[in-house]
Amino acid sequence: MTTNLLDFDLQGLVAYCEQLGEKRFRATQLFRWIHQRGAKDFSQMTDLAKSLREKLQREAEIRPLPVITQHESQDGTIKWLFDVGDGNAVESVFIPEDDRGTLCVSSQAGCAVGCRFCSTGHQGFSRNLSTGEILAQLWFAEHFLRAHLKTDERVITNVVMMGMGEPLQNYSALVPALRTMLDDHGYGLSRRRVTVSTSGVVPMMDRLSQDCAVALAVSLHAPNDPLRDNLVPLNKKYPLDELLQACQRYLEFAPRDFITFEYCMLDGVNDQPEHAKQLVELIRSYGNGRPWCKLNLIPFNPFPASGLLRSSNERVTAFAKALSDAGIVTTVRKTRGDDIDAACGQLAGDVKDRTRAAERMAKQRTIMLKPTAG
């Protein structure tokens, strides 16, 4: 089987080229062709020695993920469903803004954490994605969007690991992908503009702070352990005190001077005045009196299996005011792409829709494989 070069960060590609008898600068050239120019045909890489191109054509490939479906929202959000084999599919979402373009990337097919409010969690867990499968989402989206928008400029300025899966439970594949995103010979993104979202895998948070400290977002969703145990089952293993102490440790190495806490607003569950008061007290008990976090309130996107409802706009506004009045920087996430099930918490959407899409692709493959008449 040929080697997928998307599986390598630059250091990995250097090692691979050395195995082929090539020098380091060849790996840098190759890395730029793959990630900066979006090339997948080695014959296009004209500044590589012909002998190296011939080796690569025999032994390597840049392996994209097949696109099952693409949907574009009225607000410009684009969602792709990618085939990762064995009946599994993952989703990526591009969210355009006036001052940035953000890609939401998946790290696993499904998710084992099982948060009550998350559609992906209700799907269950299939497997981890490889580094190449994580990067293939960015590789495809960046170069598709450049062609789509008819520009040579970089389109994706921010990456958030907030798609399907818990990134820190796929750590060994995640870190090389992050390093490629940050590498000036790759996508050249700032550490401040790459965010890993976690439900609170404390040991891996500590490792990430040492290996590749990017911006961190923590799925909080509750101000006390009993409620968080119910909403985020991982809390039973890493309760709030352990989690918030890990956040404090991470801040020493983080590219920003705050941690973002994600808080999904659930009607009658975690959105009451007493919850806001508890949340203020919880946050104030850490950080030694200095501002150290930002709260991002997320309107819930309901799906039938959850049994949960979205908090009213009035309740969200009141909750945000209580936090802001206490001196906590608070934002309310603008809902994007919900007409194509691309909003936060909707990834993986309807399993039936994904199954139908996969069946359509299988039929297309069958048609392509049929011998032509004549």
Secondary structure, DSSP 4 states (H G I P E B T S, - for coil): --EEGGG--HHHHHHHHHHTT--HHHHHHHHHHHHTS----GGG-TTS-HHHHHHHHHHEE--PPPEEEEEE-TTS-EEEEEEEETTEEEEEEEEE-SS-EEEE---EEE-SS--TT-HHHHH-EEEEPPHHHHHHHHHHHHHHHHHHHT-SS----EEEE-SSS-GGGGHHHHHHHHHHHH-TTTT---GGGEEEEES--HHHHHHHHHH---EEEEE---SSHHHHHHH-GGGGTS-HHHHHHHHHHHHTT-SSSSEEEEEEEBTTTT-SHHHHHHHHHHHHTSGGGS--EEEEEEE----GGG---BPPHHHHHHHHHHHHHTT-EEEEPPP-SGGGT-STT-TT--HHHHHHHHHHHHHHHHHHHSPPP-
